[in-house]
Amino acid sequence: MRAYRVVEFGPPSALQLGESDDLTPGEGKIVVDVAAAGVNFPDTLVVSGRYQILPERPFTPGKELAGIVRAVGTGVSGFAPGDRVLSQVEHGAFAEQAIVDPADTFRLPDGLGFAEATALGLVYQTAYFALHDRANLCGGETVLVGGAAGGVGVAAIQLAKAAGARVLAAVRKPDQVTFVRAHGADAVIDVSGTDLRDDLRARVFAANDGRGADVVLDPVGGQFFQAALRALAWRGRLVVIGFASGDIPAVKANYLLVKNISVAGLQWSDYRERTPRLVAEAQADIFRLWRSGAVRSPITRTFAFEDLPAALDLIERGGIRGKAAILVRDAA
């Protein structure tokens, strides 16, 4: 089988695609024939050596995959060869076969394609826990979504709307306006200006009947974070998801006190490791919302397996709206 390898950290072009032996499941493990793999911004950090969790090299990157169960190891129950599944891994998805844990693997609903399924995993789980666990979102509240045209951003828009919230989508490019509105945003805020300190607050208040946002989801960091703090309502909650801008901001604690606001962090992989039951419940709810039509897969680009480096490069440069997937093999 073919698999990508990170031999030395560097740009996506440094990835090596080579042949290796077919995989065999150990005790308590599953081998999946990968049909599609999701491509996410954290993958670019892993390949370049900038991610917080890095395995020993050489290794195969990739954090989510969908495909067909090829074989199950001893002690595995609930899965059998031929099952259509979505699975999340710390690394190993960018290959024709992957070894996965049953606890991190979920049967696909009928009618959900493999590429579409990869968009309903990591980014929706991230947005789900950010909204419901870290921000304790309530129906009727207003959510400001940073990086709204990205994978996590689109997931947050749809999940917040499904929870009965009003959504303000922050975007940086004119062509993203129609895109985020099509996914449910109630209002769109242009954050492409160089000085957001007062401007973002004014725009949020103008779009929200003269009050701030109750919840902010921030995968951007940098100047957006600082401006978003000022755009929060009293008792507002800001959830830090990442730093796509490359700038890790700091916060003055006195400002939190004056406005009775809170800042929380969200690293999704900790939920997978520490509370797999909660992850399974969240994924079941996401699939339920998909079946009801409340959420829909935001796949906007698919790439051939051989074009993974190009896909990662586009993701790194912010060139993908919604979500991208790699078509690894025909597993129909």
Backbone hydrogen bonds, N-H to C=O, Kabsch-Sander energy under -0.5 kcal/mol:
donor,donor_aa,acceptor,acceptor_aa,energy
3,A,18,G,-2.5
4,Y,94,F,-2.3
5,R,16,Q,-2.3
6,V,59,F,-3.2
7,V,5,R,-0.8
10,G,47,V,-1.9
14,A,11,P,-2.3
15,L,12,P,-1.9
16,Q,5,R,-2.2
18,G,3,A,-2.4
18,G,16,Q,-0.6
20,S,1,M,-2.7
28,G,74,T,-2.6
29,K,26,G,-1.9
30,I,100,V,-2.2
31,V,71,A,-2.8
32,V,98,A,-2.7
33,D,68,I,-3.0
34,V,32,V,-0.8
34,V,96,E,-1.8
35,A,66,A,-2.6
36,A,66,A,-2.2
37,A,326,I,-2.1
38,G,64,E,-1.3
39,V,324,A,-2.1
43,D,40,N,-1.3
44,T,40,N,-0.8
44,T,41,F,-1.2
45,L,41,F,-1.2
46,V,42,P,-2.3
47,V,43,D,-2.5
48,S,44,T,-1.6
49,G,45,L,-0.7
49,G,46,V,-1.0
50,R,45,L,-2.9
51,Y,45,L,-1.0
54,L,52,Q,-0.5
59,F,6,V,-1.0
65,L,87,S,-2.5
66,A,36,A,-2.8
67,G,85,V,-2.1
68,I,33,D,-2.0
69,V,83,D,-2.6
70,R,31,V,-3.1
71,A,31,V,-1.6
73,G,29,K,-3.0
76,V,73,G,-1.5
82,G,69,V,-2.5
83,D,80,A,-2.1
85,V,67,G,-2.7
85,V,83,D,-0.5
86,L,106,F,-2.7
87,S,65,L,-2.9
88,Q,104,D,-1.9
89,V,63,K,-2.2
92,G,60,T,-0.6
93,A,62,G,-1.6
94,F,61,P,-2.5
95,A,93,A,-2.1
96,E,2,R,-2.6
98,A,32,V,-1.8
100,V,30,I,-2.9
100,V,98,A,-0.5
104,D,101,D,-1.2
105,T,102,P,-1.6
106,F,86,L,-3.0
108,L,84,R,-2.2
112,L,109,P,-1.8
113,G,111,G,-0.7
117,A,113,G,-2.2
118,T,114,F,-1.6
119,A,115,A,-0.6
119,A,116,E,-1.0
120,L,117,A,-1.6
121,G,118,T,-0.7
125,Q,121,G,-2.9
126,T,122,L,-2.6
127,A,123,V,-2.4
128,Y,124,Y,-2.7
129,F,125,Q,-2.5
130,A,126,T,-2.1
131,L,127,A,-2.5
132,H,128,Y,-2.8
133,D,129,F,-1.4
134,R,129,F,-2.5
135,A,130,A,-1.5
137,L,131,L,-2.6
140,G,164,G,-2.4
141,E,138,C,-1.8
143,V,166,R,-3.1
144,L,215,V,-2.9
145,V,143,V,-0.6
145,V,168,L,-2.8
146,G,144,L,-0.6
146,G,217,L,-2.8
148,A,145,V,-0.6
148,A,170,A,-2.1
150,G,147,G,-1.9
153,G,147,G,-0.5
154,V,150,G,-2.8
155,A,151,G,-2.1
156,A,152,V,-2.6
157,I,153,G,-2.2
158,Q,154,V,-2.3
159,L,155,A,-2.7
160,A,156,A,-2.5
161,K,157,I,-2.3
162,A,158,Q,-2.2
163,A,159,L,-1.2
164,G,161,K,-1.7
165,A,160,A,-2.5
166,R,141,E,-2.8
168,L,143,V,-3.1
169,A,167,V,-0.5
169,A,187,A,-2.8
170,A,145,V,-2.7
170,A,168,L,-0.6
171,V,169,A,-0.5
171,V,189,I,-2.3
176,Q,173,K,-1.8
177,V,174,P,-1.3
179,F,175,D,-0.6
180,V,176,Q,-2.5
181,R,177,V,-2.0
182,A,178,T,-2.2
183,H,179,F,-0.9
184,G,181,R,-1.7
185,A,180,V,-2.2
186,D,167,V,-1.7
187,A,167,V,-1.5
189,I,169,A,-3.1
191,V,171,V,-3.0
191,V,189,I,-0.6
196,L,194,T,-0.6
200,L,196,L,-2.1
201,R,196,L,-0.5
202,A,198,D,-2.1
203,R,199,D,-2.2
204,V,200,L,-2.6
205,F,201,R,-2.6
206,A,202,A,-2.1
207,A,203,R,-1.7
208,N,204,V,-0.8
208,N,205,F,-0.7
210,G,205,F,-3.0
211,R,208,N,-1.0
213,A,231,A,-2.4
214,D,142,T,-1.3
215,V,142,T,-2.0
216,V,237,R,-2.3
217,L,144,L,-2.3
218,D,216,V,-0.6
218,D,239,V,-2.8
222,G,247,D,-1.7
224,F,221,G,-1.1
225,F,221,G,-0.8
226,Q,222,G,-1.4
227,A,223,Q,-2.3
228,A,224,F,-2.8
229,L,225,F,-1.9
230,R,226,Q,-1.0
231,A,227,A,-0.9
232,L,229,L,-1.1
233,A,213,A,-3.0
235,R,259,K,-1.7
236,G,233,A,-2.0
237,R,214,D,-2.6
238,L,262,S,-2.6
239,V,216,V,-3.0
240,V,238,L,-0.6
240,V,264,A,-3.4
241,I,218,D,-3.1
241,I,239,V,-0.6
242,G,218,D,-1.4
244,A,219,P,-2.3
245,S,220,V,-2.5
246,G,243,F,-2.2
248,I,246,G,-0.6
253,A,251,V,-0.6
255,Y,252,K,-1.4
256,L,252,K,-0.8
257,L,253,A,-1.6
258,V,254,N,-2.4
259,K,255,Y,-1.7
260,N,256,L,-0.7
260,N,257,L,-0.8
261,I,256,L,-1.9
262,S,236,G,-2.1
264,A,238,L,-2.8
266,L,240,V,-1.9
268,W,266,L,-0.5
270,D,267,Q,-1.2
271,Y,267,Q,-0.6
271,Y,268,W,-1.4
272,R,268,W,-1.3
273,E,269,S,-1.9
274,R,270,D,-2.9
275,T,271,Y,-2.4
278,L,275,T,-0.7
279,V,275,T,-1.7
280,A,276,P,-2.5
281,E,277,R,-2.2
282,A,278,L,-2.4
283,Q,279,V,-2.7
284,A,280,A,-2.2
285,D,281,E,-1.9
286,I,282,A,-2.4
287,F,283,Q,-2.5
288,R,284,A,-2.1
289,L,285,D,-2.5
290,W,286,I,-2.1
291,R,287,F,-2.5
292,S,288,R,-1.9
293,G,289,L,-0.7
293,G,290,W,-0.9
294,A,289,L,-1.6
295,V,289,L,-1.3
300,T,323,K,-2.7
301,R,323,K,-1.3
303,F,325,A,-2.2
305,F,327,L,-1.1
307,D,304,A,-1.8
308,L,305,F,-1.4
311,A,307,D,-2.0
312,L,308,L,-2.6
313,D,309,P,-2.1
314,L,310,A,-2.1
315,I,311,A,-2.4
316,E,312,L,-2.5
317,R,313,D,-1.6
318,G,315,I,-1.5
319,G,314,L,-3.3
322,G,149,A,-4.0
323,K,298,P,-2.3
324,A,39,V,-0.7
325,A,301,R,-1.8
326,I,37,A,-3.1
327,L,303,F,-3.2
328,V,35,A,-1.6
328,V,326,I,-1.0
329,R,35,A,-1.2
331,A,329,R,-0.9
